[in-house]
């Protein structure tokens, strides 16, 4: 059986990351929600994103993955690659 090419899509929010596999026919499969600590260190946040991506790359159809797409909430300094969202102060 031939599989359509896919991308791993991550919608990164303040408290969770919604993710899934999106194929060239715009079908979304393997949808997940993973908690993320937006106030955590860069290493913690990148670790969470790495775990999500790695789990998709272990998917049976991983050979059809073309790339990874990220969505981040505004405000964002795109040239510098930095989210400008401040953590919630308690």
C-alpha positions as semicolon CSV with decimal commas, in nm:
position;residue;x (nm);y (nm);z (nm)
1;X;0,000;0,000;0,000
2;X;0,136;0,343;-0,095
3;X;0,119;0,619;0,165
4;X;0,083;0,987;0,087
5;X;0,370;1,213;0,182
6;X;0,324;1,380;0,521
7;X;0,453;1,652;0,747
8;X;0,463;1,652;1,124
9;X;0,261;1,955;1,235
10;X;0,302;2,113;1,578
11;X;0,081;2,393;1,712
12;X;0,274;2,520;2,014
13;X;0,063;2,700;2,273
14;X;0,118;2,828;2,623
15;X;0,024;2,508;2,805
16;X;0,022;2,237;2,540
17;X;0,136;2,132;2,196
18;X;-0,125;1,999;1,956
19;X;0,033;1,779;1,690
20;X;-0,051;1,543;1,410
21;X;0,051;1,405;1,074
22;X;-0,082;1,603;0,777
23;X;-0,067;1,440;0,435
24;X;-0,072;1,592;0,088
25;X;-0,449;1,535;0,067
26;X;-0,485;1,750;0,384
27;X;-0,588;1,456;0,601
28;X;-0,478;1,489;0,964
29;X;-0,406;1,170;1,155
30;X;-0,248;1,065;1,483
31;X;-0,363;1,383;1,658
32;X;-0,212;1,434;2,003
33;X;-0,206;1,693;2,281
34;X;0,108;1,711;2,494
35;X;0,148;1,935;2,799
36;X;0,435;2,184;2,786
37;X;0,582;2,411;3,053
38;X;0,597;2,749;2,877
39;X;0,783;2,888;3,178
40;X;1,045;2,616;3,162
41;X;1,402;2,648;3,043
42;X;1,489;2,639;2,674
43;X;1,626;2,289;2,728
44;X;1,297;2,170;2,883
45;X;1,085;2,319;2,605
46;X;1,312;2,186;2,329
47;X;1,316;1,850;2,506
48;X;0,936;1,833;2,493
49;X;0,933;1,927;2,123
50;X;1,206;1,670;2,052
51;X;1,009;1,397;2,230
52;X;0,698;1,475;2,023
53;X;0,888;1,477;1,694
54;X;1,081;1,160;1,777
55;X;0,759;0,974;1,857
56;X;0,619;1,063;1,512
57;X;0,942;0,954;1,343
58;X;0,888;0,610;1,500
59;X;0,543;0,590;1,334
60;X;0,503;0,298;1,089
61;X;0,465;0,548;0,799
62;X;0,760;0,767;0,903
63;X;0,937;0,710;0,572
64;X;0,673;0,930;0,408
65;X;0,751;1,230;0,635
66;X;0,882;1,524;0,430
67;X;0,940;1,768;0,713
68;X;0,811;1,941;1,022
69;X;0,590;2,250;1,049
70;X;0,564;2,464;1,363
71;X;0,303;2,719;1,462
72;X;0,369;2,957;1,752
73;X;0,143;3,222;1,902
74;X;0,222;3,590;1,851
75;X;0,408;3,804;1,932
76;X;0,715;3,650;1,773
77;X;1,047;3,789;1,654
78;X;1,069;3,581;1,336
79;X;1,415;3,698;1,216
80;X;1,567;3,609;1,556
81;X;1,353;3,295;1,603
82;X;1,233;3,407;1,947
83;X;0,884;3,397;2,094
84;X;0,812;3,720;2,282
85;X;0,541;3,575;2,507
86;X;0,615;3,640;2,873
87;X;0,551;3,372;3,133
88;X;0,261;3,415;3,373
89;X;0,376;3,585;3,692
90;X;0,238;3,445;4,016
